[in-house]
C-alpha cells in the first residue's frame, strides 16, 4: 500500500513552522502573505497536522517539537 503524501499547503505550513521569526506579527504576516490564510485557519491546520502521521514522516523534528510545545501548554492549563 502506498502512503499518501502531504499536500502542498500542508508542506508549506510545516516549512513556515521551521523558520524563525523576528518580532511580533512577523509570523502572522508571513501566514497571510505566503499562504493566503487567516492565522486562525493556519493554526487549525497546523494542529491537525500534528496528529497526522504523514506530517510526522515528512518532518519529524518539527512535528515532534510542536507536539512537545502543545503538550506542555495543555498541561499548564
PDB file with SEQRES, HELIX, SHEET and CRYST1 records, atoms N, CA, C and O in Angstrom:
SEQRES   1 A   77  UNK UNK UNK UNK UNK UNK UNK UNK UNK UNK UNK UNK UNK          
SEQRES   2 A   77  UNK UNK UNK UNK UNK UNK UNK UNK UNK UNK UNK UNK UNK          
SEQRES   3 A   77  UNK UNK UNK UNK UNK UNK UNK UNK UNK UNK UNK UNK UNK          
SEQRES   4 A   77  UNK UNK UNK UNK UNK UNK UNK UNK UNK UNK UNK UNK UNK          
SEQRES   5 A   77  UNK UNK UNK UNK UNK UNK UNK UNK UNK UNK UNK UNK UNK          
SEQRES   6 A   77  UNK UNK UNK UNK UNK UNK UNK UNK UNK UNK UNK UNK              
HELIX    1 AA1 UNK A    8  UNK A   18  1                                  11    
HELIX    2 AA2 UNK A   26  UNK A   35  1                                  10    
HELIX    3 AA3 UNK A   39  UNK A   50  1                                  12    
HELIX    4 AA4 UNK A   53  UNK A   58  1                                   6    
HELIX    5 AA5 UNK A   60  UNK A   76  1                                  17    
CRYST1    1.000    1.000    1.000  90.00  90.00  90.00 P 1           1          
ATOM      1  N   UNK A   1       0.847  -1.198   0.000  1.00  0.00           N  
ATOM      2  CA  UNK A   1       0.000   0.000   0.000  1.00  0.00           C  
ATOM      3  C   UNK A   1       0.882   1.248   0.000  1.00  0.00           C  
ATOM      4  O   UNK A   1       1.802   1.362   0.810  1.00  0.00           O  
ATOM      5  N   UNK A   2       0.608   2.159  -0.887  1.00  0.00           N  
ATOM      6  CA  UNK A   2       1.411   3.374  -0.987  1.00  0.00           C  
ATOM      7  C   UNK A   2       0.869   4.439  -0.041  1.00  0.00           C  
ATOM      8  O   UNK A   2      -0.338   4.672   0.027  1.00  0.00           O  
ATOM      9  N   UNK A   3       1.778   5.082   0.687  1.00  0.00           N  
ATOM     10  CA  UNK A   3       1.366   6.131   1.616  1.00  0.00           C  
ATOM     11  C   UNK A   3       1.059   7.411   0.855  1.00  0.00           C  
ATOM     12  O   UNK A   3       1.803   7.812  -0.039  1.00  0.00           O  
ATOM     13  N   UNK A   4      -0.033   8.037   1.220  1.00  0.00           N  
ATOM     14  CA  UNK A   4      -0.394   9.311   0.625  1.00  0.00           C  
ATOM     15  C   UNK A   4       0.564  10.380   1.146  1.00  0.00           C  
ATOM     16  O   UNK A   4       0.911  10.399   2.327  1.00  0.00           O  
ATOM     17  N   UNK A   5       0.978  11.252   0.259  1.00  0.00           N  
ATOM     18  CA  UNK A   5       1.889  12.327   0.650  1.00  0.00           C  
ATOM     19  C   UNK A   5       1.094  13.538   1.140  1.00  0.00           C  
ATOM     20  O   UNK A   5      -0.097  13.678   0.862  1.00  0.00           O  
ATOM     21  N   UNK A   6       1.774  14.388   1.861  1.00  0.00           N  
ATOM     22  CA  UNK A   6       1.151  15.644   2.284  1.00  0.00           C  
ATOM     23  C   UNK A   6       0.935  16.526   1.068  1.00  0.00           C  
ATOM     24  O   UNK A   6       1.702  16.484   0.107  1.00  0.00           O  
ATOM     25  N   UNK A   7      -0.117  17.320   1.126  1.00  0.00           N  
ATOM     26  CA  UNK A   7      -0.380  18.266   0.055  1.00  0.00           C  
ATOM     27  C   UNK A   7       0.566  19.457   0.137  1.00  0.00           C  
ATOM     28  O   UNK A   7       1.287  19.630   1.120  1.00  0.00           O  
ATOM     29  N   UNK A   8       0.550  20.255  -0.891  1.00  0.00           N  
ATOM     30  CA  UNK A   8       1.422  21.425  -0.968  1.00  0.00           C  
ATOM     31  C   UNK A   8       1.189  22.378   0.210  1.00  0.00           C  
ATOM     32  O   UNK A   8       2.141  22.887   0.801  1.00  0.00           O  
ATOM     33  N   UNK A   9      -0.069  22.610   0.541  1.00  0.00           N  
ATOM     34  CA  UNK A   9      -0.377  23.530   1.647  1.00  0.00           C  
ATOM     35  C   UNK A   9       0.150  22.999   2.976  1.00  0.00           C  
ATOM     36  O   UNK A   9       0.709  23.751   3.774  1.00  0.00           O  
ATOM     37  N   UNK A  10      -0.032  21.685   3.211  1.00  0.00           N  
ATOM     38  CA  UNK A  10       0.463  21.096   4.455  1.00  0.00           C  
ATOM     39  C   UNK A  10       1.979  21.215   4.552  1.00  0.00           C  
ATOM     40  O   UNK A  10       2.514  21.540   5.612  1.00  0.00           O  
ATOM     41  N   UNK A  11       2.668  20.950   3.445  1.00  0.00           N  
ATOM     42  CA  UNK A  11       4.133  21.077   3.447  1.00  0.00           C  
ATOM     43  C   UNK A  11       4.543  22.529   3.678  1.00  0.00           C  
ATOM     44  O   UNK A  11       5.539  22.793   4.351  1.00  0.00           O  
ATOM     45  N   UNK A  12       3.782  23.467   3.124  1.00  0.00           N  
ATOM     46  CA  UNK A  12       4.087  24.893   3.309  1.00  0.00           C  
ATOM     47  C   UNK A  12       3.901  25.310   4.767  1.00  0.00           C  
ATOM     48  O   UNK A  12       4.678  26.111   5.286  1.00  0.00           O  
ATOM     49  N   UNK A  13       2.878  24.774   5.426  1.00  0.00           N  
ATOM     50  CA  UNK A  13       2.644  25.075   6.844  1.00  0.00           C  
ATOM     51  C   UNK A  13       3.837  24.589   7.673  1.00  0.00           C  
ATOM     52  O   UNK A  13       4.336  25.316   8.532  1.00  0.00           O  
ATOM     53  N   UNK A  14       4.289  23.366   7.416  1.00  0.00           N  
ATOM     54  CA  UNK A  14       5.435  22.830   8.165  1.00  0.00           C  
ATOM     55  C   UNK A  14       6.704  23.625   7.873  1.00  0.00           C  
ATOM     56  O   UNK A  14       7.509  23.872   8.771  1.00  0.00           O  
ATOM     57  N   UNK A  15       6.879  24.020   6.621  1.00  0.00           N  
ATOM     58  CA  UNK A  15       8.067  24.807   6.264  1.00  0.00           C  
ATOM     59  C   UNK A  15       8.064  26.147   6.993  1.00  0.00           C  
ATOM     60  O   UNK A  15       9.108  26.608   7.456  1.00  0.00           O  
ATOM     61  N   UNK A  16       6.903  26.764   7.094  1.00  0.00           N  
ATOM     62  CA  UNK A  16       6.798  28.046   7.807  1.00  0.00           C  
ATOM     63  C   UNK A  16       7.139  27.851   9.283  1.00  0.00           C  
ATOM     64  O   UNK A  16       7.785  28.706   9.888  1.00  0.00           O  
ATOM     65  N   UNK A  17       6.711  26.741   9.860  1.00  0.00           N  
ATOM     66  CA  UNK A  17       6.992  26.456  11.271  1.00  0.00           C  
ATOM     67  C   UNK A  17       8.474  26.236  11.540  1.00  0.00           C  
ATOM     68  O   UNK A  17       8.940  26.452  12.659  1.00  0.00           O  
ATOM     69  N   UNK A  18       9.214  25.812  10.532  1.00  0.00           N  
ATOM     70  CA  UNK A  18      10.654  25.575  10.711  1.00  0.00           C  
ATOM     71  C   UNK A  18      11.440  26.876  10.818  1.00  0.00           C  
ATOM     72  O   UNK A  18      12.548  26.904  11.352  1.00  0.00           O  
ATOM     73  N   UNK A  19      10.856  27.940  10.309  1.00  0.00           N  
ATOM     74  CA  UNK A  19      11.575  29.215  10.272  1.00  0.00           C  
ATOM     75  C   UNK A  19      11.481  29.946  11.602  1.00  0.00           C  
ATOM     76  O   UNK A  19      10.551  29.742  12.383  1.00  0.00           O  
ATOM     77  N   UNK A  20      12.457  30.796  11.836  1.00  0.00           N  
ATOM     78  CA  UNK A  20      12.390  31.672  12.994  1.00  0.00           C  
ATOM     79  C   UNK A  20      11.841  33.015  12.557  1.00  0.00           C  
ATOM     80  O   UNK A  20      12.101  33.460  11.439  1.00  0.00           O  
ATOM     81  N   UNK A  21      11.092  33.657  13.415  1.00  0.00           N  
ATOM     82  CA  UNK A  21      10.523  34.959  13.063  1.00  0.00           C  
ATOM     83  C   UNK A  21      10.963  36.006  14.059  1.00  0.00           C  
ATOM     84  O   UNK A  21      10.897  35.812  15.273  1.00  0.00           O  
ATOM     85  N   UNK A  22      11.411  37.118  13.516  1.00  0.00           N  
ATOM     86  CA  UNK A  22      11.863  38.219  14.360  1.00  0.00           C  
ATOM     87  C   UNK A  22      10.706  39.178  14.610  1.00  0.00           C  
ATOM     88  O   UNK A  22      10.097  39.701  13.677  1.00  0.00           O  
ATOM     89  N   UNK A  23      10.424  39.391  15.863  1.00  0.00           N  
ATOM     90  CA  UNK A  23       9.436  40.415  16.192  1.00  0.00           C  
ATOM     91  C   UNK A  23       8.011  39.938  16.139  1.00  0.00           C  
ATOM     92  O   UNK A  23       7.682  39.001  15.412  1.00  0.00           O  
ATOM     93  N   UNK A  24       7.152  40.595  16.924  1.00  0.00           N  
ATOM     94  CA  UNK A  24       5.735  40.233  16.957  1.00  0.00           C  
ATOM     95  C   UNK A  24       5.057  40.575  15.635  1.00  0.00           C  
ATOM     96  O   UNK A  24       5.341  41.610  15.032  1.00  0.00           O  
ATOM     97  N   UNK A  25       4.175  39.711  15.198  1.00  0.00           N  
ATOM     98  CA  UNK A  25       3.424  39.958  13.975  1.00  0.00           C  
ATOM     99  C   UNK A  25       4.111  39.457  12.719  1.00  0.00           C  
ATOM    100  O   UNK A  25       3.471  39.345  11.673  1.00  0.00           O  
ATOM    101  N   UNK A  26       5.407  39.150  12.795  1.00  0.00           N  
ATOM    102  CA  UNK A  26       6.127  38.714  11.586  1.00  0.00           C  
ATOM    103  C   UNK A  26       5.587  37.383  11.076  1.00  0.00           C  
ATOM    104  O   UNK A  26       5.416  37.192   9.872  1.00  0.00           O  
ATOM    105  N   UNK A  27       5.322  36.468  11.999  1.00  0.00           N  
ATOM    106  CA  UNK A  27       4.817  35.159  11.598  1.00  0.00           C  
ATOM    107  C   UNK A  27       3.410  35.277  11.016  1.00  0.00           C  
ATOM    108  O   UNK A  27       3.107  34.670   9.988  1.00  0.00           O  
ATOM    109  N   UNK A  28       2.552  36.058  11.674  1.00  0.00           N  
ATOM    110  CA  UNK A  28       1.181  36.227  11.177  1.00  0.00           C  
ATOM    111  C   UNK A  28       1.188  36.867   9.791  1.00  0.00           C  
ATOM    112  O   UNK A  28       0.395  36.506   8.922  1.00  0.00           O  
ATOM    113  N   UNK A  29       2.096  37.821   9.602  1.00  0.00           N  
ATOM    114  CA  UNK A  29       2.207  38.467   8.284  1.00  0.00           C  
ATOM    115  C   UNK A  29       2.628  37.440   7.230  1.00  0.00           C  
ATOM    116  O   UNK A  29       2.080  37.424   6.128  1.00  0.00           O  
ATOM    117  N   UNK A  30       3.595  36.588   7.564  1.00  0.00           N  
ATOM    118  CA  UNK A  30       4.041  35.549   6.631  1.00  0.00           C  
ATOM    119  C   UNK A  30       2.911  34.576   6.319  1.00  0.00           C  
ATOM    120  O   UNK A  30       2.758  34.141   5.178  1.00  0.00           O  
ATOM    121  N   UNK A  31       2.120  34.233   7.333  1.00  0.00           N  
ATOM    122  CA  UNK A  31       0.984  33.324   7.136  1.00  0.00           C  
ATOM    123  C   UNK A  31       0.023  33.921   6.109  1.00  0.00           C  
ATOM    124  O   UNK A  31      -0.423  33.238   5.187  1.00  0.00           O  
ATOM    125  N   UNK A  32      -0.286  35.204   6.283  1.00  0.00           N  
ATOM    126  CA  UNK A  32      -1.230  35.856   5.361  1.00  0.00           C  
ATOM    127  C   UNK A  32      -0.640  36.009   3.961  1.00  0.00           C  
ATOM    128  O   UNK A  32      -1.295  35.701   2.966  1.00  0.00           O  
ATOM    129  N   UNK A  33       0.603  36.487   3.895  1.00  0.00           N  
ATOM    130  CA  UNK A  33       1.194  36.822   2.590  1.00  0.00           C  
ATOM    131  C   UNK A  33       1.625  35.594   1.802  1.00  0.00           C  
ATOM    132  O   UNK A  33       1.409  35.524   0.592  1.00  0.00           O  
ATOM    133  N   UNK A  34       2.230  34.629   2.479  1.00  0.00           N  
ATOM    134  CA  UNK A  34       2.802  33.486   1.765  1.00  0.00           C  
ATOM    135  C   UNK A  34       1.811  32.356   1.564  1.00  0.00           C  
ATOM    136  O   UNK A  34       1.844  31.674   0.540  1.00  0.00           O  
ATOM    137  N   UNK A  35       0.928  32.151   2.538  1.00  0.00           N  
ATOM    138  CA  UNK A  35      -0.006  31.031   2.459  1.00  0.00           C  
ATOM    139  C   UNK A  35      -1.429  31.469   2.142  1.00  0.00           C  
ATOM    140  O   UNK A  35      -2.292  30.639   1.858  1.00  0.00           O  
ATOM    141  N   UNK A  36      -1.671  32.775   2.190  1.00  0.00           N  
ATOM    142  CA  UNK A  36      -3.007  33.314   1.935  1.00  0.00           C  
ATOM    143  C   UNK A  36      -4.040  32.688   2.871  1.00  0.00           C  
ATOM    144  O   UNK A  36      -5.134  32.305   2.456  1.00  0.00           O  
ATOM    145  N   UNK A  37      -3.658  32.597   4.152  1.00  0.00           N  
ATOM    146  CA  UNK A  37      -4.545  32.034   5.166  1.00  0.00           C  
ATOM    147  C   UNK A  37      -4.721  33.031   6.301  1.00  0.00           C  
ATOM    148  O   UNK A  37      -3.824  33.820   6.599  1.00  0.00           O  
ATOM    149  N   UNK A  38      -5.885  32.985   6.923  1.00  0.00           N  
ATOM    150  CA  UNK A  38      -6.057  33.723   8.173  1.00  0.00           C  
ATOM    151  C   UNK A  38      -5.281  32.966   9.238  1.00  0.00           C  
ATOM    152  O   UNK A  38      -5.277  31.735   9.233  1.00  0.00           O  
ATOM    153  N   UNK A  39      -4.624  33.673  10.153  1.00  0.00           N  
ATOM    154  CA  UNK A  39      -3.862  32.978  11.198  1.00  0.00           C  
ATOM    155  C   UNK A  39      -4.674  31.928  11.959  1.00  0.00           C  
ATOM    156  O   UNK A  39      -4.145  30.865  12.285  1.00  0.00           O  
ATOM    157  N   UNK A  40      -5.943  32.203  12.246  1.00  0.00           N  
ATOM    158  CA  UNK A  40      -6.772  31.225  12.963  1.00  0.00           C  
ATOM    159  C   UNK A  40      -6.870  29.925  12.152  1.00  0.00           C  
ATOM    160  O   UNK A  40      -6.738  28.832  12.702  1.00  0.00           O  
ATOM    161  N   UNK A  41      -7.099  30.056  10.857  1.00  0.00           N  
ATOM    162  CA  UNK A  41      -7.196  28.869   9.983  1.00  0.00           C  
ATOM    163  C   UNK A  41      -5.851  28.143   9.923  1.00  0.00           C  
ATOM    164  O   UNK A  41      -5.803  26.913   9.930  1.00  0.00           O  
ATOM    165  N   UNK A  42      -4.775  28.902   9.863  1.00  0.00           N  
ATOM    166  CA  UNK A  42      -3.427  28.328   9.843  1.00  0.00           C  
ATOM    167  C   UNK A  42      -3.202  27.450  11.071  1.00  0.00           C  
ATOM    168  O   UNK A  42      -2.737  26.316  10.958  1.00  0.00           O  
ATOM    169  N   UNK A  43      -3.537  27.985  12.244  1.00  0.00           N  
ATOM    170  CA  UNK A  43      -3.301  27.225  13.466  1.00  0.00           C  
ATOM    171  C   UNK A  43      -4.218  26.007  13.561  1.00  0.00           C  
ATOM    172  O   UNK A  43      -3.845  25.000  14.165  1.00  0.00           O  
ATOM    173  N   UNK A  44      -5.413  26.086  12.974  1.00  0.00           N  
ATOM    174  CA  UNK A  44      -6.286  24.912  12.903  1.00  0.00           C  
ATOM    175  C   UNK A  44      -5.631  23.815  12.057  1.00  0.00           C  
ATOM    176  O   UNK A  44      -5.593  22.647  12.444  1.00  0.00           O  
ATOM    177  N   UNK A  45      -5.114  24.227  10.889  1.00  0.00           N  
ATOM    178  CA  UNK A  45      -4.438  23.271  10.007  1.00  0.00           C  
ATOM    179  C   UNK A  45      -3.212  22.683  10.692  1.00  0.00           C  
ATOM    180  O   UNK A  45      -2.980  21.475  10.644  1.00  0.00           O  
ATOM    181  N   UNK A  46      -2.433  23.546  11.326  1.00  0.00           N  
ATOM    182  CA  UNK A  46      -1.220  23.099  11.999  1.00  0.00           C  
ATOM    183  C   UNK A  46      -1.546  22.083  13.089  1.00  0.00           C  
ATOM    184  O   UNK A  46      -0.882  21.053  13.205  1.00  0.00           O  
ATOM    185  N   UNK A  47      -2.565  22.374  13.883  1.00  0.00           N  
ATOM    186  CA  UNK A  47      -2.936  21.460  14.963  1.00  0.00           C  
ATOM    187  C   UNK A  47      -3.353  20.102  14.417  1.00  0.00           C  
ATOM    188  O   UNK A  47      -2.997  19.069  14.984  1.00  0.00           O  
ATOM    189  N   UNK A  48      -4.099  20.095  13.326  1.00  0.00           N  
ATOM    190  CA  UNK A  48      -4.494  18.831  12.692  1.00  0.00           C  
ATOM    191  C   UNK A  48      -3.264  18.092  12.171  1.00  0.00           C  
ATOM    192  O   UNK A  48      -3.178  16.869  12.277  1.00  0.00           O  
ATOM    193  N   UNK A  49      -2.316  18.833  11.610  1.00  0.00           N  
ATOM    194  CA  UNK A  49      -1.096  18.221  11.083  1.00  0.00           C  
ATOM    195  C   UNK A  49      -0.288  17.528  12.179  1.00  0.00           C  
ATOM    196  O   UNK A  49       0.348  16.505  11.924  1.00  0.00           O  
ATOM    197  N   UNK A  50      -0.307  18.067  13.380  1.00  0.00           N  
ATOM    198  CA  UNK A  50       0.475  17.480  14.464  1.00  0.00           C  
ATOM    199  C   UNK A  50      -0.016  16.073  14.814  1.00  0.00           C  
ATOM    200  O   UNK A  50       0.721  15.286  15.407  1.00  0.00           O  
ATOM    201  N   UNK A  51      -1.250  15.764  14.450  1.00  0.00           N  
ATOM    202  CA  UNK A  51      -1.807  14.437  14.700  1.00  0.00           C  
ATOM    203  C   UNK A  51      -1.794  13.560  13.449  1.00  0.00           C  
ATOM    204  O   UNK A  51      -2.349  12.461  13.453  1.00  0.00           O  
ATOM    205  N   UNK A  52      -1.170  14.039  12.394  1.00  0.00           N  
ATOM    206  CA  UNK A  52      -1.152  13.350  11.098  1.00  0.00           C  
ATOM    207  C   UNK A  52       0.186  12.614  10.946  1.00  0.00           C  
ATOM    208  O   UNK A  52       1.250  13.232  10.958  1.00  0.00           O  
ATOM    209  N   UNK A  53       0.113  11.296  10.804  1.00  0.00           N  
ATOM    210  CA  UNK A  53       1.345  10.510  10.677  1.00  0.00           C  
ATOM    211  C   UNK A  53       2.144  10.883   9.433  1.00  0.00           C  
ATOM    212  O   UNK A  53       3.366  10.736   9.418  1.00  0.00           O  
ATOM    213  N   UNK A  54       1.469  11.365   8.392  1.00  0.00           N  
ATOM    214  CA  UNK A  54       2.191  11.796   7.186  1.00  0.00           C  
ATOM    215  C   UNK A  54       3.074  12.996   7.487  1.00  0.00           C  
ATOM    216  O   UNK A  54       4.186  13.105   6.972  1.00  0.00           O  
ATOM    217  N   UNK A  55       2.569  13.901   8.331  1.00  0.00           N  
ATOM    218  CA  UNK A  55       3.361  15.074   8.709  1.00  0.00           C  
ATOM    219  C   UNK A  55       4.573  14.636   9.521  1.00  0.00           C  
ATOM    220  O   UNK A  55       5.672  15.160   9.340  1.00  0.00           O  
ATOM    221  N   UNK A  56       4.368  13.674  10.414  1.00  0.00           N  
ATOM    222  CA  UNK A  56       5.467  13.159  11.223  1.00  0.00           C  
ATOM    223  C   UNK A  56       6.533  12.527  10.331  1.00  0.00           C  
ATOM    224  O   UNK A  56       7.727  12.724  10.556  1.00  0.00           O  
ATOM    225  N   UNK A  57       6.112  11.779   9.330  1.00  0.00           N  
ATOM    226  CA  UNK A  57       7.064  11.148   8.409  1.00  0.00           C  
ATOM    227  C   UNK A  57       7.795  12.197   7.570  1.00  0.00           C  
ATOM    228  O   UNK A  57       8.978  12.038   7.268  1.00  0.00           O  
ATOM    229  N   UNK A  58       7.091  13.268   7.192  1.00  0.00           N  
ATOM    230  CA  UNK A  58       7.664  14.316   6.333  1.00  0.00           C  
ATOM    231  C   UNK A  58       8.682  15.167   7.084  1.00  0.00           C  
ATOM    232  O   UNK A  58       9.732  15.502   6.537  1.00  0.00           O  
ATOM    233  N   UNK A  59       8.383  15.515   8.321  1.00  0.00           N  
ATOM    234  CA  UNK A  59       9.244  16.426   9.079  1.00  0.00           C  
ATOM    235  C   UNK A  59       9.192  16.082  10.566  1.00  0.00           C  
ATOM    236  O   UNK A  59       8.586  16.810  11.353  1.00  0.00           O  
ATOM    237  N   UNK A  60       9.830  14.969  10.951  1.00  0.00           N  
ATOM    238  CA  UNK A  60       9.714  14.507  12.345  1.00  0.00           C  
ATOM    239  C   UNK A  60      10.248  15.507  13.368  1.00  0.00           C  
ATOM    240  O   UNK A  60       9.689  15.623  14.459  1.00  0.00           O  
ATOM    241  N   UNK A  61      11.307  16.224  13.042  1.00  0.00           N  
ATOM    242  CA  UNK A  61      11.893  17.162  14.012  1.00  0.00           C  
ATOM    243  C   UNK A  61      10.897  18.268  14.357  1.00  0.00           C  
ATOM    244  O   UNK A  61      10.648  18.553  15.529  1.00  0.00           O  
ATOM    245  N   UNK A  62      10.335  18.883  13.326  1.00  0.00           N  
ATOM    246  CA  UNK A  62       9.392  19.981  13.546  1.00  0.00           C  
ATOM    247  C   UNK A  62       8.122  19.490  14.229  1.00  0.00           C  
ATOM    248  O   UNK A  62       7.653  20.108  15.186  1.00  0.00           O  
ATOM    249  N   UNK A  63       7.565  18.388  13.746  1.00  0.00           N  
ATOM    250  CA  UNK A  63       6.311  17.876  14.313  1.00  0.00           C  
ATOM    251  C   UNK A  63       6.500  17.482  15.774  1.00  0.00           C  
ATOM    252  O   UNK A  63       5.656  17.800  16.611  1.00  0.00           O  
ATOM    253  N   UNK A  64       7.591  16.799  16.090  1.00  0.00           N  
ATOM    254  CA  UNK A  64       7.815  16.404  17.481  1.00  0.00           C  
ATOM    255  C   UNK A  64       8.045  17.616  18.380  1.00  0.00           C  
ATOM    256  O   UNK A  64       7.574  17.632  19.517  1.00  0.00           O  
ATOM    257  N   UNK A  65       8.761  18.630  17.893  1.00  0.00           N  
ATOM    258  CA  UNK A  65       8.966  19.851  18.685  1.00  0.00           C  
ATOM    259  C   UNK A  65       7.626  20.527  18.967  1.00  0.00           C  
ATOM    260  O   UNK A  65       7.358  20.937  20.096  1.00  0.00           O  
ATOM    261  N   UNK A  66       6.788  20.639  17.940  1.00  0.00           N  
ATOM    262  CA  UNK A  66       5.490  21.298  18.119  1.00  0.00           C  
ATOM    263  C   UNK A  66       4.558  20.478  19.005  1.00  0.00           C  
ATOM    264  O   UNK A  66       3.764  21.043  19.757  1.00  0.00           O  
ATOM    265  N   UNK A  67       4.647  19.166  18.925  1.00  0.00           N  
ATOM    266  CA  UNK A  67       3.842  18.316  19.816  1.00  0.00           C  
ATOM    267  C   UNK A  67       4.247  18.552  21.269  1.00  0.00           C  
ATOM    268  O   UNK A  67       3.393  18.628  22.152  1.00  0.00           O  
ATOM    269  N   UNK A  68       5.549  18.667  21.513  1.00  0.00           N  
ATOM    270  CA  UNK A  68       6.009  18.921  22.889  1.00  0.00           C  
ATOM    271  C   UNK A  68       5.495  20.262  23.399  1.00  0.00           C  
ATOM    272  O   UNK A  68       5.050  20.366  24.542  1.00  0.00           O  
ATOM    273  N   UNK A  69       5.554  21.286  22.552  1.00  0.00           N  
ATOM    274  CA  UNK A  69       5.045  22.613  22.934  1.00  0.00           C  
ATOM    275  C   UNK A  69       3.558  22.521  23.257  1.00  0.00           C  
ATOM    276  O   UNK A  69       3.105  23.037  24.278  1.00  0.00           O  
ATOM    277  N   UNK A  70       2.805  21.863  22.382  1.00  0.00           N  
ATOM    278  CA  UNK A  70       1.360  21.738  22.571  1.00  0.00           C  
ATOM    279  C   UNK A  70       1.049  20.981  23.864  1.00  0.00           C  
ATOM    280  O   UNK A  70       0.187  21.392  24.640  1.00  0.00           O  
ATOM    281  N   UNK A  71       1.754  19.881  24.087  1.00  0.00           N  
ATOM    282  CA  UNK A  71       1.509  19.089  25.297  1.00  0.00           C  
ATOM    283  C   UNK A  71       1.834  19.888  26.556  1.00  0.00           C  
ATOM    284  O   UNK A  71       1.121  19.797  27.555  1.00  0.00           O  
ATOM    285  N   UNK A  72       2.908  20.667  26.505  1.00  0.00           N  
ATOM    286  CA  UNK A  72       3.296  21.482  27.658  1.00  0.00           C  
ATOM    287  C   UNK A  72       2.216  22.533  27.944  1.00  0.00           C  
ATOM    288  O   UNK A  72       1.854  22.765  29.098  1.00  0.00           O  
ATOM    289  N   UNK A  73       1.717  23.153  26.899  1.00  0.00           N  
ATOM    290  CA  UNK A  73       0.657  24.178  27.090  1.00  0.00           C  
ATOM    291  C   UNK A  73      -0.589  23.551  27.661  1.00  0.00           C  
ATOM    292  O   UNK A  73      -1.230  24.131  28.538  1.00  0.00           O  
ATOM    293  N   UNK A  74      -0.949  22.361  27.174  1.00  0.00           N  
ATOM    294  CA  UNK A  74      -2.153  21.690  27.671  1.00  0.00           C  
ATOM    295  C   UNK A  74      -2.002  21.355  29.153  1.00  0.00           C  
ATOM    296  O   UNK A  74      -2.954  21.486  29.923  1.00  0.00           O  
ATOM    297  N   UNK A  75      -0.807  20.922  29.551  1.00  0.00           N  
ATOM    298  CA  UNK A  75      -0.604  20.526  30.947  1.00  0.00           C  
ATOM    299  C   UNK A  75      -0.554  21.737  31.879  1.00  0.00           C  
ATOM    300  O   UNK A  75      -0.754  21.602  33.086  1.00  0.00           O  
ATOM    301  N   UNK A  76      -0.289  22.915  31.321  1.00  0.00           N  
ATOM    302  CA  UNK A  76      -0.256  24.133  32.140  1.00  0.00           C  
ATOM    303  C   UNK A  76      -1.654  24.688  32.400  1.00  0.00           C  
ATOM    304  O   UNK A  76      -1.844  25.486  33.318  1.00  0.00           O  
ATOM    305  N   UNK A  77      -2.620  24.275  31.605  1.00  0.00           N  
ATOM    306  CA  UNK A  77      -3.984  24.787  31.778  1.00  0.00           C  
ATOM    307  C   UNK A  77      -4.657  24.202  32.979  1.00  0.00           C  
ATOM    308  O   UNK A  77      -5.809  24.530  33.263  1.00  0.00           O  
TER     309      UNK A  77                                                      
END                                                                             
